[in-house]
């Protein structure tokens, strides 16, 4: 501890001495601390007992390699759309930060692909501009270049923008590594920025000519335009097709149409509240991604699903028609602080990956059970997976969705799936829950199944040991238990409708011995209904009950 304190004092004294010299002021009498070059030298003055004073601190010999491993391909793999996402994310953070300080400001982002002018050879660049809060020289040469330090939480930012701390600004970027992903695209990178409330003479350009292997150069550019605060530009390809391949935006959609840069960004940003202007100057295509807040719901859905252009467009004809008829069911979802975390509606359809999950407003993965988009907290460093912000809020949303759908005349199979989907979010599906008995279309509600049990019929269902591709599976016997009474029957609850054996099986499963019913499953609803009538379910585990077989990962139930 003494050695570290002495080194800190030495650094401070040297810095002050340099400042006084540059300012042509007289120096202090003490300008440095002697013998702090190594612990061994320092030990001549401060003796140690029981340990050897050596410099055994952890060192990194190749910082560039570490950054490449954990801020580029090593972290993100070959997904070269990540740099685009990270650059847009940084721009969104900058716009949102300025909104807190500049009343009446809305903000914009411009993404451009173009051919580099006056180049010795054909080169194409990607450029992302924003008119957000901007960066000072201190941030450009400090937090921006410090791997794993987020500029938003840095001492420099707190000193320059103390009001952001007062507003409790929360950035999407948290780890201080996203910017470095830009070097996945190319080695020639430039960052030009100024604080939004400063003049053109405050612009600074940080220029990388050889990636992270060469030290960047700070320049003072001559800027005539004041339309942006920050501009990041990277030379990404030698021809436009190579650029499209790198960005993974030349995908062929379900209708055989190419997916352009604008469509790609629209699907990438389902919950971004900043308008993004996309300029594909190579092909002469312009696209505007609107701020999603307040946007027409059908227009928004078409944008984030690709309206049939994208290979990820998953709204089939039947669901699309039902959703259009009940679009008023789509709710804005807010967390406990009032922050919007999504816009979605539960769906009564099986198997379609109609939902979109995002982290920080950027698409991460598809999901079943809903249409729209729900934002989540990052669960992994790459932000490709998330965890729910507030399970209680989402449970309440699912309850409200059930109340709305209960007013609609749905088919039994649609009620079945709506109950399952509501249960996935923690809502009680008792009012809408039903099950299919046997191999036909005998859909029965909780009340109807209860009445069958009262009439001394047994019902079989799959247990939680069900595995796909097994023709012989375990089953459980369900009955109402009266003292000294045993009931016999041979009815079977269909463990699945042939599409999603894992989700629906869990919903209907008889628990193994010692386990409780699935928290929001059909049998829990049935058990609660029975308890209200001073009865309870009796479940008996049975080995090798043949209640169905699997074909191509789909379960087909039969009565034997």
HELIX and SHEET records of a PDB file:
HELIX    1   1 UNK A    2  UNK A   22  1                                  21    
HELIX    2   2 UNK A   39  UNK A   42  1                                   4    
HELIX    3   3 UNK A   63  UNK A   71  1                                   9    
HELIX    4   4 UNK A   73  UNK A   76  1                                   4    
HELIX    5   5 UNK A   82  UNK A  101  1                                  20    
HELIX    6   6 UNK A  137  UNK A  140  1                                   4    
HELIX    7   7 UNK A  143  UNK A  145  5                                   3    
HELIX    8   8 UNK A  151  UNK A  153  5                                   3    
HELIX    9   9 UNK A  155  UNK A  160  1                                   6    
HELIX   10  10 UNK A  162  UNK A  166  1                                   5    
HELIX   11  11 UNK A  178  UNK A  184  5                                   7    
HELIX   12  12 UNK A  200  UNK A  202  5                                   3    
HELIX   13  13 UNK A  240  UNK A  247  1                                   8    
HELIX   14  14 UNK A  261  UNK A  268  1                                   8    
HELIX   15  15 UNK A  297  UNK A  305  1                                   9    
HELIX   16  16 UNK A  306  UNK A  308  5                                   3    
HELIX   17  17 UNK A  317  UNK A  325  1                                   9    
HELIX   18  18 UNK A  327  UNK A  329  5                                   3    
HELIX   19  19 UNK A  391  UNK A  405  1                                  15    
HELIX   20  20 UNK A  412  UNK A  424  1                                  13    
HELIX   21  21 UNK A  446  UNK A  454  1                                   9    
HELIX   22  22 UNK A  501  UNK A  508  1                                   8    
HELIX   23  23 UNK A  522  UNK A  531  1                                  10    
SHEET    1   A 8 UNK A 217  UNK A 219  0                                        
SHEET    2   A 8 UNK A 204  UNK A 208 -1                                        
SHEET    3   A 8 UNK A 189  UNK A 193 -1                                        
SHEET    4   A 8 UNK A 230  UNK A 237 -1                                        
SHEET    5   A 8 UNK A 124  UNK A 130 -1                                        
SHEET    6   A 8 UNK A 108  UNK A 115 -1                                        
SHEET    7   A 8 UNK A 275  UNK A 280  1                                        
SHEET    8   A 8 UNK A 285  UNK A 289 -1                                        
SHEET    1   B 5 UNK A 331  UNK A 334  0                                        
SHEET    2   B 5 UNK A 340  UNK A 346 -1                                        
SHEET    3   B 5 UNK A 370  UNK A 378 -1                                        
SHEET    4   B 5 UNK A 355  UNK A 359  1                                        
SHEET    5   B 5 UNK A 362  UNK A 367 -1                                        
SHEET    1   C 4 UNK A 331  UNK A 334  0                                        
SHEET    2   C 4 UNK A 340  UNK A 346 -1                                        
SHEET    3   C 4 UNK A 370  UNK A 378 -1                                        
SHEET    4   C 4 UNK A 386  UNK A 387 -1                                        
SHEET    1   D 2 UNK A 434  UNK A 437  0                                        
SHEET    2   D 2 UNK A 442  UNK A 445 -1                                        
SHEET    1   E 4 UNK A 491  UNK A 492  0                                        
SHEET    2   E 4 UNK A 459  UNK A 462  1                                        
SHEET    3   E 4 UNK A 475  UNK A 480 -1                                        
SHEET    4   E 4 UNK A 537  UNK A 542 -1                                        
SHEET    1   F 2 UNK A 548  UNK A 551  0                                        
SHEET    2   F 2 UNK A 554  UNK A 557 -1                                        
END                                                                             
